[in-house]
Amino acid sequence: PQVRFRCAANAHDRFLIRRQTSMTAVPLGPDLGIESADELKARLADHLTCADTVHLDAGRVDRVHTASLQLLCAFVRDRRRSGQHTRIHPVAPELHAAAQTLGLRDALGLEDQE
């Protein structure tokens, strides 16, 4: 069945997806450089308290800065502490390599997504 996501910042952020469970999709886009960290923070903040599973689509990421990785780690951590689920998938090789190099795979929940 098609499910309309309940957690969206505005009407433009609503997506339809064929799933049996409720989830919210958040595309990360190709640039997670330091210049885009404020925008990423705002986008993630809109979904911090979402009761649905938040699905971060990192499949198009081709540039990563540690500031953005810190934001992603804090987002995943805060949602875990609140008992909420977050999934990062797909994961672009650039993001995976950066997380691996910095020892953040577990913090981002990438350990089980190889």
C-alpha positions as CSV (number, residue, x, y, z in Angstrom):
1,P,0.0,0.0,0.0
2,Q,1.0,3.6,-0.5
3,V,1.6,5.5,2.7
4,R,1.7,9.3,3.0
5,F,4.4,10.2,5.5
6,R,3.2,12.0,8.6
7,C,6.5,13.8,9.5
8,A,7.3,16.5,7.0
9,A,8.5,20.0,7.4
10,N,6.1,21.3,4.7
11,A,4.0,20.1,1.9
12,H,7.0,19.9,-0.5
13,D,8.7,17.4,1.8
14,R,5.9,14.8,1.7
15,F,6.6,11.7,-0.2
16,L,4.7,8.6,-1.3
17,I,6.3,5.2,-1.0
18,R,5.2,1.6,-1.2
19,R,5.9,0.3,2.2
20,Q,4.0,-1.7,4.9
21,T,5.5,0.4,7.7
22,S,5.5,4.1,8.1
23,M,8.8,5.9,7.4
24,T,10.0,9.4,6.4
25,A,12.5,9.7,3.6
26,V,15.1,12.5,3.8
27,P,17.4,12.7,0.7
28,L,20.9,14.1,1.7
29,G,21.9,15.2,-1.7
30,P,25.5,15.1,-3.2
31,D,27.2,17.8,-1.1
32,L,27.7,17.3,2.6
33,G,30.5,19.9,2.7
34,I,31.0,22.4,5.4
35,E,29.2,25.0,3.4
36,S,26.0,23.0,3.5
37,A,26.2,22.1,7.2
38,D,23.6,24.7,8.3
39,E,21.2,23.5,5.7
40,L,21.7,19.9,6.7
41,K,21.2,20.8,10.4
42,A,17.9,22.5,9.6
43,R,16.7,19.6,7.4
44,L,17.6,17.1,10.1
45,A,16.0,19.2,12.9
46,D,12.7,19.0,11.0
47,H,12.7,15.2,11.6
48,L,14.4,14.9,14.9
49,T,11.2,14.0,16.9
50,C,9.4,12.2,14.1
51,A,7.9,9.0,15.4
52,D,8.3,7.2,12.1
53,T,11.5,5.6,11.1
54,V,13.6,8.2,9.4
55,H,15.3,7.0,6.2
56,L,18.3,9.1,5.3
57,D,19.1,8.5,1.6
58,A,22.9,9.0,1.2
59,G,23.2,7.3,-2.1
60,R,24.2,10.5,-4.0
61,V,26.7,11.8,-1.5
62,D,30.0,12.6,-3.3
63,R,31.5,15.2,-0.9
64,V,31.7,14.8,2.9
65,H,33.1,17.1,5.6
66,T,33.5,16.2,9.3
67,A,31.0,19.0,10.3
68,S,28.2,17.1,8.4
69,L,29.3,13.8,9.8
70,Q,29.1,15.3,13.3
71,L,25.5,16.5,12.5
72,L,24.5,13.0,11.2
73,C,26.0,11.3,14.3
74,A,24.2,13.7,16.7
75,F,20.9,13.2,14.8
76,V,21.2,9.4,14.9
77,R,22.3,9.4,18.6
78,D,19.5,11.7,19.7
79,R,16.9,9.7,17.9
80,R,18.3,6.4,19.4
81,R,18.1,8.0,22.9
82,S,14.5,8.8,22.3
83,G,13.8,5.2,21.1
84,Q,13.3,6.3,17.5
85,H,14.8,4.5,14.5
86,T,17.0,6.0,11.8
87,R,18.4,4.2,8.8
88,I,21.0,5.5,6.4
89,H,20.6,3.7,3.1
90,P,21.9,3.6,0.4
91,V,25.3,4.8,1.5
92,A,27.6,6.3,-1.2
93,P,31.2,5.0,-1.1
94,E,32.4,8.5,-0.2
95,L,30.3,8.6,3.0
96,H,31.1,5.0,3.9
97,A,34.8,5.6,3.5
98,A,34.7,8.8,5.6
99,A,32.7,7.0,8.3
100,Q,35.1,4.1,8.2
101,T,38.2,6.3,8.4
102,L,36.8,8.3,11.4
103,G,35.5,5.2,13.2
104,L,31.9,6.4,12.9
105,R,30.3,3.4,11.2
106,D,28.7,2.2,14.5
107,A,27.6,5.7,15.5
108,L,25.8,6.1,12.2
109,G,24.4,2.6,12.3
110,L,26.3,1.5,9.2
111,E,27.9,-1.6,10.9
112,D,25.0,-3.8,9.8
113,Q,24.6,-2.2,6.3
114,E,27.7,-3.6,4.5
